[in-house]
Every structure is written in C-alpha cells, then in structure tokens.
C-alpha cells in the first residue's frame, strides 16, 4: 500500500510540474490561440478598406 501512495504522489507531482512548465516557460503549439481571419482583416485597424 505504501508503494501505491508513492506512485500516486509522484504522478501528482509530475502533473503539477508539467503544468507549471507549460504555463510559465514553454508554450506548446496546441495551447496557443490562433487569430481568426477576421482579426487579421483590414477592418480591425479602422483603415476603412472593408
């Protein structure tokens, strides 16, 4: 039973460290938000070309 507790603590610690790394240090490509085509359009800057 003690071995199972150590395994669960290690898994929880690994998930926490992974979250902190992805949150503050490394931004994976699948977590970044992409700008839609509408946000890239000319009308966003107010130049009057839309």
KESEKOL-369542 format. One line per field, with one value per atom (N, C-alpha, C): x, y, z; residue in one letter; residue number from 1. Coordinates in pm, 1 decimal. Layout:
<nodes>
xx <- (X ...)
yy <- (Y ...)
zz <- (Z ...)
code <- (A ...)
pos <- (NUM ...)
</nodes>
This chain:
<nodes>
xx <- (81.1 0.0 86.4 196.7 285.6 344.2 374.2 427.7 325.9 200.2 94.7 85.1 98.4 94.8 212.0 328.4 445.5 426.2 368.6 342.7 242.7 136.2 35.8 92.9 176.9 240.8 332.7 408.1 497.1 417.7 307.2 224.5 166.5 117.5 62.7 169.8 288.2 398.7 438.0 443.5 480.1 376.9 249.5 145.0 156.8 182.5 195.9 315.8 428.4 547.5 523.2 459.4 427.8 336.8 240.3 150.6 227.1 312.2 387.6 482.4 546.0 636.4 557.9 443.8 366.9 300.6 276.1 211.6 309.3 430.5 520.7 644.9 688.7 815.9 795.4 727.9 716.3 571.3 539.1 402.7 391.1 328.3 312.1 222.6 241.8 166.9 18.0 -17.7 -160.1 -232.9 -162.0 -225.8 -237.4 -165.8 -173.1 -298.7 -358.3 -478.9 -439.8 -504.8 -478.0 -573.3 -523.3 -608.7 -692.3 -818.1 -904.4 -875.5 -927.4 -906.4 -971.8 -1079.3 -1146.2 -1058.1 -984.6 -896.7 -778.3 -738.9 -628.1 -674.4 -804.6 -859.2 -824.7 -839.5 -803.9 -898.3 -1020.8 -1119.7 -1087.3 -998.4 -965.8 -894.7 -806.5 -729.2 -807.0 -924.1 -1004.9 -958.4 -892.2 -843.0 -951.5 -1068.8 -1179.8 -1177.8 -1099.3 -1090.4 -1184.5 -1266.6 -1355.4 -1485.9)
yy <- (-118.6 0.0 126.4 122.1 238.0 267.3 164.5 182.5 253.4 217.1 281.0 429.9 464.5 604.7 682.4 622.6 688.2 709.9 613.2 625.9 738.0 743.7 848.7 987.2 998.8 1127.1 1168.5 1074.6 1105.5 1149.8 1082.8 1120.4 1260.7 1290.1 1422.2 1530.1 1502.1 1596.4 1619.6 1513.4 1525.3 1608.5 1588.7 1667.6 1814.7 1841.2 1979.8 2048.3 1979.7 2037.8 2060.3 1965.5 1981.7 2100.4 2119.9 2234.5 2365.0 2372.3 2494.9 2526.2 2424.4 2445.4 2495.0 2432.7 2474.8 2610.4 2646.7 2775.0 2891.9 2875.6 2988.6 2983.5 2868.3 2858.6 2825.6 2717.1 2666.6 2665.5 2735.2 2738.6 2642.1 2526.8 2432.0 2488.6 2442.0 2493.6 2464.4 2353.1 2318.8 2398.2 2471.0 2551.8 2698.3 2742.8 2883.1 2906.0 3021.0 3054.2 3117.9 3072.1 3128.6 3243.9 3343.6 3454.2 3410.9 3445.8 3411.4 3507.1 3472.3 3555.8 3693.0 3698.9 3825.7 3921.2 3869.0 3953.4 4004.3 3929.0 3970.6 4062.8 4078.0 4155.0 4302.3 4372.2 4513.6 4597.4 4554.3 4631.8 4647.6 4568.2 4576.4 4706.7 4749.3 4870.2 4997.6 4985.5 5103.3 5182.6 5116.4 5189.6 5215.1 5152.8 5179.2 5099.5 4993.3 4917.5 4796.6 4777.7 4660.3 4695.0)
zz <- (0.0 0.0 0.0 67.8 72.5 -65.5 -141.1 -276.1 -364.9 -352.3 -430.0 -396.3 -269.5 -229.4 -287.9 -291.3 -350.0 -499.4 -565.9 -710.1 -735.9 -657.1 -675.4 -645.9 -545.5 -515.5 -629.2 -684.2 -796.2 -918.3 -948.1 -1063.3 -1043.3 -923.4 -894.6 -907.1 -856.0 -866.2 -1012.3 -1091.4 -1232.9 -1308.9 -1279.3 -1345.1 -1305.6 -1178.7 -1132.4 -1197.1 -1203.1 -1265.5 -1415.1 -1481.0 -1622.8 -1648.8 -1560.9 -1574.6 -1558.0 -1457.1 -1432.4 -1548.4 -1603.1 -1716.8 -1837.0 -1866.8 -1983.9 -1961.9 -1838.8 -1809.8 -1817.6 -1763.7 -1749.3 -1837.8 -1881.2 -1952.6 -2099.3 -2128.7 -2264.8 -2306.5 -2414.3 -2465.6 -2583.8 -2563.8 -2674.5 -2783.7 -2905.6 -3019.6 -3007.0 -2945.3 -2937.2 -2828.7 -2744.8 -2641.0 -2678.1 -2781.2 -2820.6 -2903.1 -2882.6 -2957.7 -3089.6 -3193.5 -3326.3 -3351.8 -3421.4 -3460.0 -3579.2 -3575.0 -3687.7 -3803.6 -3918.0 -4036.8 -4016.9 -3940.4 -3919.1 -3837.0 -3741.7 -3661.7 -3743.7 -3845.1 -3930.5 -4042.3 -4057.6 -4169.1 -4154.4 -4260.6 -4264.6 -4178.9 -4159.6 -4085.7 -3938.0 -3883.6 -3741.3 -3707.3 -3792.9 -3764.4 -3795.2 -3855.7 -3883.4 -4003.9 -4097.7 -4214.3 -4317.7 -4302.6 -4392.4 -4520.7 -4527.3 -4651.8 -4654.2 -4552.5 -4552.6 -4610.5)
code <- (X X X X X X X X X X X X X X X X X X X X X X X X X X X X X X X X X X X X X X X X X X X X X X X X X X X X X X X X X X X X X X X X X X X X X X X X X X X X X X X X X X X X X X X X X X X X X X X X X X X X X X X X X X X X X X X X X X X X X X X X X X X X X X X X X X X X X X X X X X X X X X X X X X X X X X)
pos <- (1 1 1 2 2 2 3 3 3 4 4 4 5 5 5 6 6 6 7 7 7 8 8 8 9 9 9 10 10 10 11 11 11 12 12 12 13 13 13 14 14 14 15 15 15 16 16 16 17 17 17 18 18 18 19 19 19 20 20 20 21 21 21 22 22 22 23 23 23 24 24 24 25 25 25 26 26 26 27 27 27 28 28 28 29 29 29 30 30 30 31 31 31 32 32 32 33 33 33 34 34 34 35 35 35 36 36 36 37 37 37 38 38 38 39 39 39 40 40 40 41 41 41 42 42 42 43 43 43 44 44 44 45 45 45 46 46 46 47 47 47 48 48 48 49 49 49 50 50 50)
</nodes>
